[in-house]
Amino acid sequence: MKFENKPKIKNKDNNKDIDNSKNINKINNIINVNNFFNFPIFYPSFTFMNPNYLYFNPVNINQEKSKTERRLRKEFELCCKDIDLVQIGCSFGLLNADYFYSWTISMVGQEKTPYEGGVFTIVAYFPEDYPKYGAEFRFRNKIYHLNVCQNDPNIIGRIDLNKLNEWRDTGKVWGYSHYTVKQALFDIFCSFDINIQNPSCAYDRNMEELYLNNREEFIANAREWTRLYAK
């Protein structure tokens, strides 16, 4: 369907020509952009679970997703240039080109800890409704750490820290008006200090037992894993 330009008509009040070409072009542009095979912009979506019609505007959905992606792009650029993150040995990339919902982060192990000298790769997964909910962080290389999952293939590498869990599940962290990616990365960096690791959230019981009863062996294992998997 397309509107054609009509001849100019006379305005009865002032006897001037009225040019409708601009208005006609606008109407045709709206039809071309928002209507596919002449469907209306609002259309019903049917589900077998719910017989009621659910009306939605796909343009608005795309706009929300674009808004989230623009925010993630901006935060990614800020993290790449952040001098504090550079000083703790962080560098940033994308898991897939031009897809800002999955970041790869390289982090250098903290000095004077069993992880010193290691380079660890962390992936940050952002939900589509970010920042309503926070990101999930996972180590990609093996690390001997009380609060990193090593055994469950569904969540392998997940970092289990109270603040990260709270941010991932609720989008908020108690005591912070705005919890950010930068703060999350500093919390991960601080957890290289074995005195900060939390035995009550340990994934591996043998590791927890060593941590509580034989700290020297725990440290030796952490150093060995760093040498094997983070060099």
SEFIVEX-622213 format. One line per field, with one value per residue: residue in three letters; x, y, z of N, C-alpha, C in turn. Coordinates in nm, 3 decimals. Atoms other than C-alpha are relative to their C-alpha. Layout:
<volos>
code: c(ala|...) .
n.east: c(X|...) .
n.north: c(Y|...) .
n.up: c(Z|...) .
ca.east: c(X|...) .
ca.north: c(Y|...) .
ca.up: c(Z|...) .
c.east: c(X|...) .
c.north: c(Y|...) .
c.up: c(Z|...) .
</volos>
This chain:
<volos>
code: c(met|lys|phe|glu|asn|lys|pro|lys|ile|lys|asn|lys|asp|asn|asn|lys|asp|ile|asp|asn|ser|lys|asn|ile|asn|lys|ile|asn|asn|ile|ile|asn|val|asn|asn|phe|phe|asn|phe|pro|ile|phe|tyr|pro|ser|phe|thr|phe|met|asn|pro|asn|tyr|leu|tyr|phe|asn|pro|val|asn|ile|asn|gln|glu|lys|ser|lys|thr|glu|arg|arg|leu|arg|lys|glu|phe|glu|leu|cys|cys|lys|asp|ile|asp|leu|val|gln|ile|gly|cys|ser|phe|gly|leu|leu|asn|ala|asp|tyr|phe|tyr|ser|trp|thr|ile|ser|met|val|gly|gln|glu|lys|thr|pro|tyr|glu|gly|gly|val|phe|thr|ile|val|ala|tyr|phe|pro|glu|asp|tyr|pro|lys|tyr|gly|ala|glu|phe|arg|phe|arg|asn|lys|ile|tyr|his|leu|asn|val|cys|gln|asn|asp|pro|asn|ile|ile|gly|arg|ile|asp|leu|asn|lys|leu|asn|glu|trp|arg|asp|thr|gly|lys|val|trp|gly|tyr|ser|his|tyr|thr|val|lys|gln|ala|leu|phe|asp|ile|phe|cys|ser|phe|asp|ile|asn|ile|gln|asn|pro|ser|cys|ala|tyr|asp|arg|asn|met|glu|glu|leu|tyr|leu|asn|asn|arg|glu|glu|phe|ile|ala|asn|ala|arg|glu|trp|thr|arg|leu|tyr|ala|lys) .
n.east: c(0.084|-0.081|0.073|-0.058|0.012|0.110|-0.030|0.014|0.135|0.007|0.055|0.111|-0.011|-0.099|-0.020|-0.137|-0.014|-0.041|-0.082|0.015|-0.102|-0.076|0.085|0.016|-0.127|-0.008|0.092|-0.057|-0.115|0.052|0.051|-0.111|-0.083|0.068|0.093|-0.059|0.113|0.117|0.054|0.000|-0.113|0.042|0.060|0.014|-0.091|0.078|-0.073|0.084|0.021|0.094|0.085|0.029|-0.087|-0.097|-0.043|-0.124|-0.061|-0.138|-0.093|-0.038|-0.088|-0.132|-0.056|-0.050|-0.123|-0.102|-0.037|-0.091|-0.126|-0.073|-0.055|-0.111|-0.110|-0.061|-0.071|-0.117|-0.100|-0.051|-0.086|-0.125|-0.084|-0.006|-0.139|-0.002|0.007|-0.128|-0.104|0.007|-0.030|0.119|0.018|0.137|0.035|0.135|0.001|0.036|-0.017|0.114|0.106|-0.046|0.058|-0.099|-0.135|-0.112|-0.083|-0.124|-0.036|-0.126|0.013|-0.048|-0.133|-0.008|0.103|-0.038|0.038|-0.091|-0.064|0.097|0.091|0.127|0.103|0.134|0.106|0.115|0.121|0.099|0.135|0.059|0.065|-0.099|-0.055|0.098|-0.076|-0.143|-0.070|-0.058|-0.142|-0.056|-0.138|-0.010|-0.107|0.013|-0.062|0.020|0.063|0.115|0.130|0.015|0.046|-0.089|0.052|0.131|-0.019|0.100|-0.040|-0.145|-0.066|0.079|-0.060|0.104|-0.028|0.129|0.040|0.027|0.126|0.110|0.014|0.054|0.137|0.093|-0.040|-0.043|-0.089|0.024|-0.105|-0.043|0.109|-0.015|-0.111|-0.042|-0.094|-0.130|0.000|0.003|-0.135|-0.085|0.034|-0.064|-0.144|-0.027|0.018|-0.126|-0.050|0.066|0.066|0.132|0.085|0.103|0.019|0.142|0.050|-0.093|0.060|-0.065|-0.018|-0.140|-0.070|0.038|-0.069|-0.141|-0.004|0.023|-0.086|-0.138|-0.008|-0.123|0.024|0.093|-0.077|-0.086|0.085|0.039|-0.117|-0.022|0.103|-0.033|-0.109|0.046|0.116|0.015|-0.123) .
n.north: c(-0.118|-0.120|-0.121|-0.075|-0.144|-0.060|-0.136|-0.104|-0.052|-0.139|-0.029|-0.092|-0.122|-0.096|0.023|0.047|0.143|0.084|0.111|0.117|0.101|0.035|0.084|0.130|0.074|0.046|0.114|0.116|0.047|0.073|0.129|0.086|0.039|0.067|0.103|0.105|0.060|-0.079|0.030|-0.118|0.000|0.080|0.122|0.097|0.113|0.110|0.106|0.115|0.000|-0.104|-0.023|-0.141|-0.071|-0.087|-0.100|-0.068|-0.077|0.048|-0.113|-0.040|0.104|-0.021|-0.122|0.030|0.077|-0.092|-0.085|0.079|0.020|-0.127|-0.016|0.094|-0.050|-0.112|0.051|0.072|-0.101|-0.062|0.096|0.013|-0.117|-0.030|0.014|0.090|0.138|0.026|0.020|0.135|0.096|0.040|-0.040|0.037|0.036|0.054|0.143|0.002|-0.134|-0.092|0.047|-0.058|0.070|0.096|-0.057|0.077|-0.087|0.058|-0.058|0.052|0.041|-0.099|0.024|0.054|0.104|0.118|-0.020|-0.097|0.045|0.063|-0.085|0.071|-0.049|-0.001|-0.040|-0.065|0.018|-0.100|0.034|-0.097|-0.106|-0.077|0.029|0.049|0.108|-0.015|0.098|0.119|0.009|0.135|0.024|0.095|0.094|0.061|-0.075|0.065|-0.109|0.053|-0.051|0.016|0.136|0.078|0.135|0.002|-0.050|-0.103|-0.131|0.008|-0.129|-0.106|-0.059|-0.008|-0.102|-0.053|-0.120|0.038|0.075|-0.093|-0.085|0.084|0.045|-0.109|-0.125|-0.095|0.052|-0.075|-0.096|-0.071|-0.061|0.056|0.095|-0.005|0.102|-0.031|0.046|0.146|0.048|-0.019|0.105|0.123|-0.016|0.011|0.139|0.073|0.010|0.119|-0.033|-0.055|0.108|0.033|0.146|0.035|0.006|0.081|0.096|0.130|0.029|0.031|-0.128|-0.070|0.064|-0.045|-0.142|-0.014|0.082|0.008|-0.118|0.005|0.085|-0.074|-0.102|0.071|0.044|-0.119|-0.041|0.098|-0.019|-0.125|0.030|0.091|-0.042|-0.147|-0.061) .
n.up: c(0.000|0.010|0.034|0.111|-0.009|0.073|0.046|-0.102|-0.010|-0.043|-0.131|0.025|-0.080|0.049|0.143|0.024|0.026|-0.112|0.050|-0.089|0.030|-0.120|-0.085|0.066|-0.016|-0.139|-0.016|0.069|-0.077|-0.116|0.049|0.041|-0.113|-0.111|0.044|0.083|0.070|-0.037|-0.132|-0.087|-0.093|-0.114|0.050|-0.108|-0.013|-0.055|-0.069|-0.034|-0.143|-0.036|0.117|0.016|0.092|-0.064|0.096|-0.035|0.107|0.015|0.013|-0.134|-0.054|0.058|-0.055|-0.134|0.016|0.050|-0.111|-0.083|0.072|-0.002|-0.135|-0.013|0.084|-0.072|-0.117|0.050|0.038|-0.123|-0.069|0.076|-0.023|-0.143|-0.046|-0.116|0.048|0.069|-0.101|-0.057|0.107|0.076|0.140|0.037|0.137|0.016|0.031|0.142|0.054|0.002|-0.088|-0.125|-0.114|-0.053|0.002|-0.053|-0.083|-0.050|-0.130|-0.054|-0.140|-0.098|-0.058|-0.136|-0.017|0.079|0.140|0.058|0.124|0.090|0.079|-0.005|0.092|-0.058|0.091|-0.062|0.079|-0.039|0.045|0.091|-0.076|-0.076|-0.133|-0.097|-0.063|0.028|0.082|-0.062|0.033|-0.007|0.044|0.111|-0.029|-0.131|-0.108|-0.129|-0.073|-0.073|0.045|0.144|0.028|0.086|0.027|0.067|0.137|0.033|-0.054|-0.024|0.002|-0.063|-0.120|-0.103|-0.102|-0.045|0.074|0.138|0.001|-0.025|0.119|0.109|-0.027|-0.031|0.064|-0.104|-0.104|-0.123|-0.032|0.120|0.076|0.134|0.010|0.140|0.047|-0.060|-0.139|0.003|0.034|-0.118|-0.097|0.048|-0.020|-0.143|-0.044|0.014|-0.136|-0.053|-0.126|0.031|0.051|-0.098|-0.005|-0.007|0.138|0.077|0.092|-0.013|-0.142|-0.026|0.000|-0.124|-0.113|0.003|-0.036|-0.144|-0.085|0.050|0.087|0.081|0.117|0.084|0.072|0.096|0.111|0.075|0.080|0.106|0.103|0.071|0.092|0.105|0.080|0.014|0.051) .
ca.east: c(0.000|0.141|0.001|0.058|0.123|-0.186|-0.183|-0.144|-0.472|-0.581|-0.634|-0.976|-0.878|-0.564|-0.574|-0.222|-0.104|-0.071|0.208|0.123|0.436|0.622|0.330|0.279|0.650|0.631|0.329|0.500|0.816|0.613|0.444|0.774|0.954|0.691|0.478|0.611|0.380|0.137|0.095|-0.006|0.262|0.060|-0.018|-0.128|0.114|-0.044|0.080|-0.049|-0.010|-0.224|-0.527|-0.561|-0.419|-0.105|-0.041|0.303|0.512|0.828|0.977|0.969|1.126|1.413|1.453|1.492|1.752|1.938|1.932|2.092|2.351|2.442|2.489|2.708|2.914|2.973|3.066|3.301|3.479|3.506|3.651|3.908|4.035|4.001|4.345|4.255|4.165|4.478|4.690|4.559|4.638|4.294|4.245|3.920|3.781|3.455|3.374|3.207|3.277|3.034|2.831|2.855|2.664|2.972|3.309|3.642|3.863|4.226|4.335|4.680|4.702|4.752|5.107|5.204|4.931|4.953|4.814|5.096|5.240|4.927|4.712|4.349|4.070|3.725|3.406|3.130|2.782|2.528|2.151|1.934|1.758|2.083|2.115|1.794|2.003|2.381|2.637|2.764|3.141|3.323|3.688|3.780|4.103|4.131|4.208|4.253|4.009|3.752|3.478|3.519|3.327|3.549|3.324|2.975|2.989|2.677|2.837|3.207|3.421|3.140|3.267|3.064|3.114|2.836|2.837|2.854|2.570|2.354|2.419|2.349|2.023|1.877|2.068|2.161|2.424|2.360|2.555|2.602|2.379|2.515|2.727|2.932|3.145|3.454|3.358|3.282|3.628|3.795|3.605|3.729|4.083|4.066|3.951|4.298|4.390|4.322|4.226|3.924|3.801|3.488|3.488|3.111|3.062|3.322|3.234|3.478|3.475|3.830|3.952|3.758|3.911|4.262|4.186|4.068|4.314|4.624|4.667|5.022|4.913|4.623|4.865|5.101|4.816|4.703|5.057|5.084|4.753|4.859|5.179|4.995|4.686|4.748|5.083) .
ca.north: c(0.000|0.338|0.687|0.881|1.253|1.449|1.774|2.085|2.223|2.574|2.696|2.865|3.115|3.267|3.127|2.968|2.633|2.356|2.105|1.762|1.587|1.605|1.462|1.186|1.091|1.071|0.841|0.612|0.597|0.492|0.218|0.089|0.083|-0.038|-0.269|-0.595|-0.742|-0.466|-0.608|-0.343|-0.239|-0.393|-0.758|-1.055|-1.316|-1.656|-1.912|-2.261|-2.199|-1.886|-1.861|-1.488|-1.253|-1.072|-0.748|-0.597|-0.359|-0.524|-0.184|-0.092|-0.426|-0.364|-0.015|-0.148|-0.400|-0.129|0.089|-0.189|-0.254|0.115|0.120|-0.192|-0.048|0.268|0.076|-0.145|0.161|0.316|-0.002|-0.029|0.320|0.301|0.359|0.173|-0.142|-0.111|-0.093|-0.427|-0.586|-0.593|-0.588|-0.631|-0.791|-0.934|-1.303|-1.247|-0.951|-0.659|-0.852|-0.652|-0.897|-1.121|-0.972|-1.145|-1.000|-1.083|-1.030|-1.068|-1.257|-1.039|-1.003|-1.183|-1.442|-1.797|-1.658|-1.412|-1.436|-1.595|-1.445|-1.543|-1.513|-1.421|-1.405|-1.162|-1.255|-0.970|-1.034|-0.861|-0.668|-0.529|-0.326|-0.455|-0.765|-0.781|-0.986|-1.336|-1.388|-1.713|-1.811|-1.983|-2.136|-2.366|-2.195|-2.345|-2.117|-2.194|-1.993|-2.096|-2.399|-2.670|-2.977|-2.890|-2.865|-2.643|-2.368|-2.448|-2.147|-1.955|-1.720|-1.749|-1.424|-1.264|-0.931|-1.090|-1.328|-1.048|-0.830|-1.117|-1.216|-0.876|-0.610|-0.446|-0.486|-0.388|-0.075|0.044|0.295|0.169|-0.146|-0.150|-0.383|-0.205|-0.277|-0.639|-0.681|-0.532|-0.780|-1.066|-0.930|-0.902|-1.266|-1.374|-1.308|-1.647|-1.478|-1.325|-1.651|-1.779|-2.145|-2.133|-2.089|-2.348|-2.562|-2.844|-3.009|-3.142|-2.795|-2.652|-2.907|-2.819|-2.450|-2.495|-2.758|-2.742|-2.391|-2.455|-2.741|-2.530|-2.251|-2.500|-2.640|-2.290|-2.203|-2.527|-2.473|-2.117|-2.249|-2.517|-2.333|-1.957|-1.902) .
ca.up: c(0.000|-0.096|-0.102|-0.423|-0.440|-0.542|-0.736|-0.529|-0.402|-0.324|0.028|0.026|0.295|0.148|-0.207|-0.167|-0.292|-0.032|-0.094|0.054|-0.070|0.265|0.461|0.203|0.223|0.604|0.587|0.335|0.549|0.853|0.650|0.512|0.849|1.092|0.878|0.746|0.483|0.592|0.946|1.203|1.452|1.739|1.682|1.894|2.021|2.086|2.338|2.407|2.780|2.784|2.549|2.609|2.348|2.455|2.270|2.262|2.057|1.921|1.845|2.216|2.311|2.073|2.209|2.566|2.452|2.260|2.571|2.777|2.507|2.490|2.866|2.857|2.573|2.777|3.091|2.891|2.751|3.098|3.250|2.972|3.057|3.437|3.590|3.913|3.721|3.507|3.823|3.951|3.615|3.451|3.075|2.886|2.573|2.438|2.430|2.091|1.866|1.911|2.170|2.493|2.713|2.763|2.862|2.905|3.175|3.240|3.599|3.751|4.082|4.387|4.518|4.839|4.786|4.647|4.319|4.261|3.909|3.766|3.491|3.535|3.279|3.404|3.199|3.299|3.174|3.178|3.168|2.909|3.186|3.329|3.555|3.713|3.784|3.801|3.614|3.688|3.699|3.626|3.609|3.285|3.411|3.712|4.039|4.384|4.563|4.831|4.664|4.301|4.172|4.022|4.005|3.879|3.496|3.493|3.700|3.674|3.752|3.925|4.194|4.514|4.706|4.909|4.727|4.383|4.466|4.602|4.296|4.053|4.224|4.319|4.127|4.458|4.729|5.087|5.181|4.822|4.645|4.312|4.289|3.968|3.757|3.888|4.250|4.163|4.009|4.315|4.534|4.315|4.328|4.708|4.732|4.615|4.978|5.136|5.466|5.290|5.137|5.309|5.424|5.487|5.109|5.005|4.703|4.784|5.129|5.101|5.014|5.307|5.544|5.431|5.466|5.824|5.945|5.725|5.589|5.466|5.240|5.114|5.019|4.853|4.642|4.544|4.429|4.231|4.052|3.971|3.818|3.620|3.500|3.519|3.354) .
c.east: c(0.088|-0.087|0.073|-0.018|-0.115|0.041|-0.019|-0.141|0.004|-0.058|-0.107|0.016|0.096|0.039|0.145|0.000|0.045|0.072|-0.007|0.112|0.077|-0.080|-0.018|0.126|0.012|-0.089|0.058|0.119|-0.046|-0.049|0.115|0.079|-0.073|-0.094|0.067|-0.114|-0.133|-0.066|-0.005|0.114|-0.032|-0.067|-0.003|0.107|-0.075|0.093|-0.096|-0.031|-0.109|-0.088|-0.030|0.099|0.091|0.053|0.128|0.055|0.145|0.099|0.047|0.093|0.141|0.065|0.057|0.131|0.113|0.048|0.098|0.135|0.082|0.064|0.121|0.121|0.075|0.079|0.125|0.111|0.060|0.094|0.134|0.097|0.023|0.140|0.009|-0.003|0.128|0.108|-0.007|0.010|-0.121|0.007|-0.129|-0.012|-0.144|0.008|-0.036|0.004|-0.132|-0.120|0.040|-0.063|0.095|0.138|0.100|0.094|0.123|0.039|0.127|-0.019|0.065|0.136|-0.012|-0.118|0.045|-0.027|0.090|0.070|-0.094|-0.081|-0.129|-0.101|-0.136|-0.099|-0.114|-0.118|-0.107|-0.139|-0.056|-0.073|0.096|-0.032|-0.105|0.058|0.145|0.056|0.039|0.144|0.048|0.144|-0.001|0.116|-0.015|0.075|-0.035|-0.050|-0.125|-0.133|-0.017|-0.036|0.094|-0.064|-0.130|0.014|-0.098|0.041|0.150|0.064|-0.076|0.067|-0.111|0.047|-0.132|-0.047|-0.036|-0.133|-0.121|-0.027|-0.064|-0.148|-0.100|0.031|0.048|0.096|-0.019|0.119|0.050|-0.124|0.001|0.123|0.035|0.091|0.137|0.007|-0.001|0.140|0.097|-0.030|0.061|0.150|0.036|-0.012|0.121|0.068|-0.074|-0.071|-0.140|-0.093|-0.089|-0.025|-0.147|-0.064|0.090|-0.077|0.053|0.031|0.144|0.083|-0.030|0.073|0.147|0.011|-0.009|0.107|0.145|0.022|0.124|-0.019|-0.098|0.074|0.089|-0.080|-0.041|0.116|0.022|-0.104|0.025|0.110|-0.048|-0.102|-0.012|0.127|-0.014) .
c.north: c(0.123|0.116|0.074|0.150|0.049|0.138|0.099|0.055|0.142|0.007|0.106|0.132|0.102|-0.023|-0.041|-0.149|-0.072|-0.120|-0.115|-0.100|-0.043|-0.092|-0.139|-0.083|-0.053|-0.123|-0.126|-0.056|-0.080|-0.138|-0.093|-0.052|-0.090|-0.111|-0.097|-0.080|0.064|-0.044|0.129|-0.009|-0.074|-0.127|-0.103|-0.107|-0.112|-0.097|-0.113|-0.001|0.100|0.032|0.147|0.063|0.093|0.097|0.066|0.069|-0.043|0.112|0.044|-0.101|0.018|0.125|-0.023|-0.078|0.089|0.092|-0.071|-0.017|0.128|0.023|-0.091|0.044|0.113|-0.049|-0.077|0.098|0.066|-0.094|-0.015|0.113|0.029|-0.029|-0.095|-0.146|-0.038|-0.032|-0.136|-0.106|-0.049|0.050|-0.065|-0.034|-0.051|-0.146|-0.023|0.143|0.076|-0.050|0.036|-0.064|-0.104|0.061|-0.106|0.097|-0.078|0.073|-0.067|-0.032|0.100|-0.039|-0.048|-0.092|-0.122|0.016|0.101|-0.058|-0.067|0.104|-0.080|0.065|-0.018|0.042|0.061|-0.013|0.099|-0.041|0.110|0.112|0.070|0.149|-0.040|-0.118|0.012|-0.115|-0.123|-0.012|-0.144|-0.002|-0.102|-0.097|-0.053|0.084|-0.069|0.108|-0.055|0.032|0.003|-0.145|-0.069|-0.129|-0.004|0.057|0.110|0.139|0.006|0.139|0.111|0.046|0.026|0.094|0.069|0.118|-0.035|-0.075|0.093|0.087|-0.078|-0.029|0.114|0.130|0.105|-0.070|0.087|0.091|0.080|0.062|-0.051|-0.091|-0.015|-0.116|0.023|-0.051|-0.152|-0.056|0.021|-0.104|-0.134|0.006|-0.017|-0.145|-0.088|-0.015|-0.116|0.029|0.056|-0.108|-0.055|-0.152|-0.041|-0.007|-0.086|-0.100|-0.142|-0.026|-0.035|0.127|0.078|-0.059|0.039|0.145|0.019|-0.068|-0.008|0.112|-0.004|-0.086|0.068|0.103|-0.066|-0.046|0.120|0.049|-0.095|0.015|0.129|-0.024|-0.083|0.063|0.150|0.068|0.032) .
c.up: c(0.000|-0.041|-0.110|0.024|-0.086|-0.050|0.112|-0.003|0.054|0.142|-0.017|0.072|-0.059|-0.145|-0.033|-0.025|0.126|-0.057|0.099|-0.014|0.124|0.091|-0.059|0.018|0.142|0.022|-0.063|0.075|0.121|-0.041|-0.032|0.119|0.097|-0.042|-0.095|-0.061|0.045|0.131|0.081|0.100|0.129|-0.053|0.110|-0.004|0.070|0.072|0.031|0.149|0.040|-0.121|-0.023|-0.097|0.080|-0.104|0.048|-0.123|-0.015|-0.014|0.138|0.066|-0.053|0.055|0.139|-0.008|-0.049|0.112|0.093|-0.068|-0.003|0.136|0.020|-0.081|0.072|0.119|-0.040|-0.033|0.124|0.076|-0.070|0.030|0.148|0.054|0.119|-0.042|-0.075|0.103|0.067|-0.110|-0.076|-0.143|-0.049|-0.148|-0.002|-0.037|-0.146|-0.051|-0.002|0.081|0.143|0.123|0.060|-0.014|0.042|0.070|0.043|0.128|0.052|0.147|0.093|0.056|0.145|0.033|-0.080|-0.149|-0.070|-0.123|-0.097|-0.077|-0.017|-0.094|0.064|-0.108|0.082|-0.094|0.053|-0.051|-0.091|0.073|0.096|-0.013|0.105|0.077|-0.043|-0.081|0.083|-0.049|0.018|-0.046|-0.113|0.019|0.143|0.103|0.132|0.097|0.067|-0.066|-0.150|-0.028|-0.098|-0.051|-0.079|-0.141|-0.039|0.046|0.024|-0.016|0.068|0.129|0.101|0.111|0.033|-0.084|-0.145|-0.011|0.017|-0.123|-0.115|0.021|0.018|-0.072|0.098|0.096|0.123|0.031|-0.118|-0.067|-0.144|0.000|-0.148|-0.035|0.064|0.144|0.007|-0.027|0.116|0.107|-0.041|0.025|0.148|0.048|-0.031|0.136|0.068|0.133|-0.022|-0.053|0.111|0.003|0.008|-0.139|-0.089|-0.087|0.024|0.147|0.034|0.005|0.127|0.121|0.006|0.046|0.151|0.085|-0.044|-0.101|-0.090|-0.124|-0.096|-0.085|-0.105|-0.121|-0.087|-0.088|-0.117|-0.112|-0.078|-0.101|-0.118|-0.095|-0.025|-0.047|-0.148) .
</volos>
